[in-house]
Amino acid sequence: MRTAPWARPPLRGTWRAAAAVLTAGGVLLGTLALPLPGRAQAPESAESAEEEVLSTPATFEPPTEDLRLLSIQSRPVGARVFVNGEERGVTPLYVRDLAPGSHEIILYLTGFGAYRQTIEGQGGRIFVDLEAGKGLGMGLVAVITDPPDARVDVDGRRAGLSPLEIPLDAGRHTVNLSKAGFKDAQESVTVEPEGRHEVRVSLAPREGALLVIATPAGAEVLLNGKEVGKAWEPLRVGDIAPGTYTVRVQRQGHRPWEKADVLVRSAETTTVLAALLPERDYSWVRLFTDPPGARVRLDDQDMGVAGADGIGFRAAKGAHRLRLEADPVTLPGYQPLQVTVSFTEDEVDYRESPLRLPPVDPNFTQALALVERGQREEALGFLNRVAPDHPSYGEARLIAVEVLRDLGRVAEIPRELDTLLGRPEHRANPVLNTAFGYWALLAARDAPDREAAPLLDRALEALDRAVQSVDLFPADQRDALILKAHYFSGMASEILFNLTGDRKYVKKGTQAWEVFFARLDLAPQALERNWVEQARRHRRTLDFLAKKLGG
């Protein structure tokens, strides 16, 4: 698909920006540190920094050395002169800024009518004897708008900004009016020869919108007491008249959240972040393990041994790290299990779904030993032999990701993560989904366009899942990881627009940046400055594209 030059910012610059920010860091998932973006680096050069930002094209101005003089005279003097539909003054008039090409010149004087002439080039001399003959049968149309400075198009041709007067041929004409923040308007006018006609229009303000982000997801959203939807993901409520509204967000088991002075502006989107607190901030947990007898650690605190009747304890609602360890003397043949869990209900009982300790798998054990010795290629072979139905399979794939990263085989990493995300127990894991978005960006950088586009599409789906499960992010890194998920979404959307020219990615990207900055206001210290600077630059790019593409 071909697009105008301004619609396709340099792809190389976009990738460079991604690579500069997304350097290796780490976030704990289970027993493995998954690589995620960390400290950004400065642009490689001033030239590369310029490539990262899409500039608005400069307005064309003819070179001064090519300017010619157009002299326009009339008898009697005082005729109004319109050049290409724009009023330039009254005769005698000298025009010095015409570009090469064809130009329409109209002279109009009340009582004498209008005369039209087309010239070629930038200069010359025009003399019209208005006293000598009959006019062209044109009339004068005055366009007045409230507010002023609206763009005026007559019969599809730009005429200027209101208020203005323009001579038009006798007959019926269509006047279109547009102004940022207001609804477009259209009027028809029938022009009589030698007549003067007024078109007066009051432009109606354009509606605004709300973007409601609720935590936890699935909360009901009410606007002035009326339900407008459920915020399973960021909920956009459009076509709202400008004004002040009361927004209420509620979910069973949580205290309602309400704000009575939410201001909606014309043609703008107001973002509302609602964090609901549970009615009771702790859960009573009864944990069972398979086999019974494993020692339980919650966030590194020893809770005791889960026997035949399990183990009971009280825990704050939210995400926690659980580690189960089998005594090698009393329970030989089992590996430790570390998982992230989220307690959301008042009572949580694992009796019907005990946590299973993974039995020792010789292939997995051998792979770990080879990794310790630095024999990564050999370790991959053993990791690939771990059966998909074995409890160690998930951890084996995560270690494979770490090995592939160390070997520099980035293109293979998304496939490994995709395999895990295809399993129901991992599908909603926000850290895995965020990691997939990151590695997909890096892998797509060097992939052919036909492979990069579908890979980045899957990355957007994964990042959407990540931000729908924000309460499952590790609590100590939650703010940073949520921001990074939105950051990756904005980057992937921009690159997908470069690859496909599809406008939906501009809309997707602008929303990702909108949410990114709304969350950044709540946690301004969560990301380092270079992340935020890069985000601002790419937000400007997509905002510019959205404006040029009409939304």
ABEGO torsion letter per residue (X at the ends): XBBBAAABBBAAAAAAAAAAABBBBBBBBEABBBBBBBBBBBBABAAAAAAABBBBBBBBBBBAAABBBBBBBBOBBGBBBBBGGBBAEBOBBBBAABBBEBBBBBBBBBGAEBBBBBBBEABEBBBBBAAABBBAGBBBBBBBBOBBGBBBBBGGBBAEBOBBBBBBBBEBBBBBBBBBGBBBBBBBBBBBBGBBBBBBBBBBBBBBBBBBBBOBBGBBBBBGGBBAEBBABBBBBBGBBBEBBBBBBBBBGBBBBBBAABBBBBGBBBBBBBBBBBABABBBBBBBBOBBGBBBBBGGBBAEBBBAAEBBBBBBBEBBBBBBBBBAAABBGBBBBBBBBBBABABBBAAABBBBBBBBBAAAAAAAAAAAAGBAAAAAAAAAABBAABAAAAAAAAAAAAAAAAAGBAAAAAAAAAAAAABAAAAABAAAAAAAAAAAAAAAAABBAAAAAAAAAAAAAAAAAAAAAAAABBAAAAAAAAAAAAAAAAAAAAAAAAAAGBAAAAAAAAAAAAAAAAAAAABAAABBAAAAAAAAAAAAAAAAAAAAAGX
